[in-house]
């Protein structure tokens, strides 16, 4: 927007649209990343473009106060609902709050960078969006790591071995007969128990993207998982014995089933 004098301004609709689009994409993407919703890139693009077009039209015909009210009370909640309606049952209140906070951070950061660079336009907005989105990704990664990582204790007879477990969302292995969940353990980690295990191992068939196979499993007296500040016990838990540990991070000795939580 360029001042022409006498209270008149030259309005660049294309620049305003791009600035709104960057802010809308940033807010919706940050919310989706934080709550770990499916990306749904096509839906997010259509919703953000539609919201940006409406904002551009409204700002040309409404007083600024009314424009602000309509956008924040009506347009942003509608965009959030359209974007996340397949991921949320009911009214997406926390998603709206998250998007609103992300939007405030974006525009606040843009104003700050504008003042430092003495440059108004798309470039400061892009810089702020990239930096803040990267920060959200790092914080979210650290948060998910702390949620997924936990202490475990495997008990059999008089032997108790402790290690570090990782909740693996891709571990969907069940006992085909009794439908009990099966966590996967490293052979080296389980060796003290395997040396005294006096029962026949129970083979379980599995299928992955790389092919089919079988894995030997053992039934321990108890599997204990320290999660959210307390120990959770799973008696008669079944654990698959992996002779070749394929998990990339070697600090983990057990890939926990999602039901062992």
C-alpha positions as CSV (number, residue, x, y, z in Angstrom):
1,X,0.0,0.0,0.0
2,X,1.5,3.3,-1.2
3,X,0.5,6.7,0.2
4,X,-0.5,9.2,-2.5
5,X,-1.2,12.1,-0.2
6,X,-4.4,13.8,1.0
7,X,-5.4,10.5,2.8
8,X,-5.3,8.5,-0.4
9,X,-3.4,5.2,-0.9
10,X,-2.5,3.0,-3.8
11,X,-3.6,-0.5,-3.0
12,X,-1.7,-3.5,-4.6
13,X,-4.2,-6.3,-4.5
14,X,-1.7,-8.9,-5.8
15,X,0.8,-8.1,-3.1
16,X,-1.8,-8.1,-0.4
17,X,-3.1,-11.5,-1.6
18,X,0.3,-13.0,-1.5
19,X,1.0,-11.7,2.0
20,X,-2.4,-13.1,3.2
21,X,-1.7,-16.4,1.5
22,X,1.7,-16.8,3.2
23,X,0.1,-16.1,6.6
24,X,-2.8,-18.5,6.0
25,X,-0.6,-21.3,4.7
26,X,1.7,-20.8,7.7
27,X,-1.0,-20.9,10.3
28,X,-2.8,-24.0,8.9
29,X,0.5,-25.9,8.3
30,X,1.8,-25.1,11.8
31,X,-1.5,-26.4,13.3
32,X,-1.4,-29.5,11.2
33,X,2.2,-30.2,12.1
34,X,1.7,-29.6,15.8
35,X,-1.3,-31.9,16.2
36,X,0.2,-34.5,13.7
37,X,-2.7,-34.5,11.3
38,X,-2.5,-35.9,7.8
39,X,-1.0,-33.3,5.5
40,X,-3.9,-33.1,3.0
41,X,-2.0,-30.6,0.9
42,X,-4.7,-30.2,-1.7
43,X,-7.4,-29.3,0.8
44,X,-5.0,-27.0,2.7
45,X,-4.1,-25.2,-0.6
46,X,-7.7,-24.7,-1.7
47,X,-8.8,-23.5,1.8
48,X,-5.8,-21.0,2.1
49,X,-6.3,-19.6,-1.4
50,X,-10.0,-19.2,-0.8
51,X,-9.5,-17.4,2.5
52,X,-6.8,-15.1,0.9
53,X,-9.1,-14.2,-2.0
54,X,-12.0,-13.3,0.4
55,X,-9.6,-11.3,2.6
56,X,-8.4,-9.4,-0.5
57,X,-11.9,-8.6,-1.6
58,X,-13.2,-7.7,1.9
59,X,-10.3,-5.3,2.6
60,X,-11.3,-3.2,-0.4
61,X,-14.9,-2.8,0.6
62,X,-15.1,-2.9,4.4
63,X,-13.8,-0.4,6.9
64,X,-10.6,-1.7,8.5
65,X,-12.3,-2.4,11.9
66,X,-15.1,-4.4,10.3
67,X,-12.6,-6.2,8.1
68,X,-10.6,-7.3,11.2
69,X,-13.7,-8.5,13.0
70,X,-15.0,-10.5,10.0
71,X,-11.6,-12.1,9.4
72,X,-10.8,-13.1,12.9
73,X,-14.3,-14.0,14.1
74,X,-15.6,-15.6,10.9
75,X,-13.1,-16.3,8.2
76,X,-10.3,-17.8,10.1
77,X,-12.6,-20.2,12.1
78,X,-14.3,-21.2,8.9
79,X,-10.9,-21.9,7.2
80,X,-9.8,-24.0,10.2
81,X,-13.0,-26.0,10.2
82,X,-12.8,-26.7,6.4
83,X,-9.1,-27.7,6.7
84,X,-9.4,-30.0,9.7
85,X,-13.1,-31.2,9.5
86,X,-12.0,-34.7,8.5
87,X,-9.5,-34.9,11.4
88,X,-11.6,-33.5,14.2
89,X,-14.9,-34.6,15.6
90,X,-17.0,-31.6,16.7
91,X,-15.9,-28.0,16.8
92,X,-12.1,-27.6,16.2
93,X,-11.5,-25.1,19.1
94,X,-7.9,-26.0,19.9
95,X,-7.1,-26.0,16.2
96,X,-8.5,-22.5,15.9
97,X,-6.6,-21.3,18.9
98,X,-3.4,-22.8,17.5
99,X,-3.9,-21.2,14.1
100,X,-4.7,-17.9,15.6
101,X,-1.6,-17.9,17.8
102,X,0.5,-18.9,14.7
103,X,-1.0,-16.1,12.7
104,X,-0.3,-13.5,15.5
105,X,3.3,-14.7,15.6
106,X,3.7,-14.5,11.9
107,X,2.4,-11.0,11.5
108,X,4.2,-9.8,14.6
109,X,7.4,-11.3,13.2
110,X,6.8,-9.7,9.8
111,X,6.4,-6.3,11.4
112,X,9.6,-6.7,13.3
113,X,11.6,-7.8,10.3
114,X,10.0,-5.0,8.2
115,X,11.2,-2.5,10.8
116,X,14.8,-3.9,10.8
117,X,15.1,-4.3,7.0
118,X,13.2,-1.1,6.2
119,X,11.6,-3.1,3.5
120,X,7.9,-3.9,3.0
121,X,6.8,-6.7,0.8
122,X,6.7,-10.4,0.3
123,X,10.4,-11.2,1.2
124,X,10.2,-10.4,4.9
125,X,7.0,-12.4,5.2
126,X,8.6,-15.4,3.5
127,X,11.7,-15.2,5.8
128,X,9.5,-15.0,8.9
129,X,7.3,-17.9,7.7
130,X,10.3,-20.2,6.9
131,X,12.1,-19.4,10.2
132,X,9.0,-19.8,12.4
133,X,7.9,-23.0,10.6
134,X,11.4,-24.5,11.0
135,X,11.2,-23.6,14.7
136,X,7.8,-25.3,15.1
137,X,9.2,-28.4,13.3
138,X,12.2,-28.6,15.7
139,X,10.0,-28.1,18.8
140,X,7.5,-30.7,17.6
141,X,10.3,-33.2,16.8
142,X,11.7,-32.8,20.3
143,X,8.2,-33.1,21.8
144,X,7.4,-36.3,19.9
145,X,10.8,-37.8,20.8
146,X,10.1,-37.3,24.5
147,X,6.7,-38.9,24.1
148,X,7.9,-41.9,22.1
149,X,11.0,-42.6,24.2
150,X,10.5,-44.4,27.5
151,X,12.2,-46.7,30.0
152,X,11.2,-50.4,29.9
153,X,11.8,-53.4,32.2
154,X,11.3,-57.0,31.1
155,X,10.8,-59.6,33.8
156,X,11.1,-63.4,33.6
157,X,11.5,-65.6,36.6
158,X,14.2,-63.9,38.7
159,X,15.7,-61.9,35.9
160,X,14.9,-58.3,35.3
161,X,16.5,-56.3,32.5
162,X,16.0,-52.6,31.9
163,X,16.5,-50.6,28.7
164,X,15.1,-47.9,26.5
165,X,12.0,-48.5,24.5
166,X,10.5,-46.6,21.5
167,X,6.8,-46.5,20.7
168,X,6.6,-47.6,17.0
169,X,3.4,-46.6,15.3
170,X,4.3,-49.0,12.5
171,X,4.4,-52.0,14.8
172,X,0.9,-53.6,14.3
173,X,2.0,-57.2,15.1
174,X,-0.5,-59.3,17.0
175,X,-0.6,-62.9,18.1
176,X,-2.9,-64.4,15.3
177,X,-4.7,-66.7,17.7
178,X,-5.1,-64.7,21.0
179,X,-4.8,-61.3,19.4
180,X,-2.3,-60.1,22.0
181,X,0.0,-57.2,20.9
182,X,3.7,-58.1,20.3
183,X,6.6,-55.7,21.0
184,X,9.9,-56.4,19.4
185,X,13.2,-56.8,21.3
186,X,16.8,-56.9,20.4
187,X,18.4,-60.3,20.8
188,X,21.4,-58.8,22.6
189,X,19.2,-57.0,25.1
190,X,17.1,-60.1,25.7
191,X,20.0,-62.5,26.1
192,X,19.9,-62.8,29.9
193,X,16.3,-64.0,29.6
194,X,16.9,-66.2,26.5
195,X,19.6,-68.1,28.3
196,X,17.1,-69.3,30.9
197,X,14.0,-69.4,28.8
198,X,12.6,-72.9,29.3
199,X,9.6,-72.8,26.9
200,X,9.4,-73.4,23.2
201,X,9.4,-70.1,21.2
202,X,6.2,-69.3,19.4
203,X,6.6,-68.3,15.7
204,X,4.4,-65.5,14.4
205,X,4.0,-64.7,10.7
206,X,4.2,-61.1,9.6
207,X,4.0,-59.1,6.4
208,X,5.8,-55.8,5.6
209,X,6.4,-53.8,2.5
210,X,9.6,-55.7,1.9
211,X,8.0,-59.1,2.1
212,X,6.6,-61.8,4.4
213,X,8.4,-63.8,7.1
214,X,8.2,-65.3,10.6
215,X,9.6,-64.1,13.9
216,X,10.1,-66.2,17.1
217,X,8.4,-64.8,20.2
218,X,8.7,-65.4,23.9
219,X,6.2,-64.8,26.7
220,X,7.7,-63.0,29.6
221,X,6.2,-62.8,33.1
222,X,5.9,-59.0,32.9
223,X,6.7,-56.1,30.7
224,X,6.9,-52.7,32.6
225,X,6.8,-49.4,30.8
226,X,7.5,-46.1,32.5
227,X,5.2,-43.6,30.8
228,X,3.9,-40.2,31.9
229,X,5.6,-40.4,35.3
230,X,4.5,-43.9,36.4
231,X,5.1,-47.6,35.6
232,X,2.5,-49.5,33.6
233,X,2.6,-53.3,33.9
234,X,1.6,-55.8,31.2
235,X,1.6,-59.4,32.6
236,X,2.3,-62.3,30.3
237,X,3.5,-60.0,27.5
238,X,4.7,-61.5,24.3
239,X,8.0,-60.1,22.8
240,X,9.4,-60.9,19.3
241,X,13.1,-61.8,19.2
242,X,14.8,-59.9,16.5
243,X,18.2,-61.4,15.6
244,X,19.0,-58.6,13.2
245,X,18.1,-55.2,14.7
246,X,16.8,-53.2,11.8
247,X,15.8,-50.1,13.8
248,X,18.1,-47.1,12.8
249,X,18.7,-45.7,16.3
250,X,20.8,-48.1,18.3
251,X,20.0,-46.5,21.7
252,X,16.6,-48.3,21.7
253,X,16.4,-52.0,22.7
254,X,12.6,-52.5,22.3
255,X,10.1,-51.3,19.7
256,X,6.9,-51.1,21.8
257,X,3.5,-52.0,20.4
258,X,1.1,-49.0,20.6
259,X,-1.1,-51.0,23.0
260,X,1.9,-51.3,25.5
261,X,1.3,-47.7,26.6
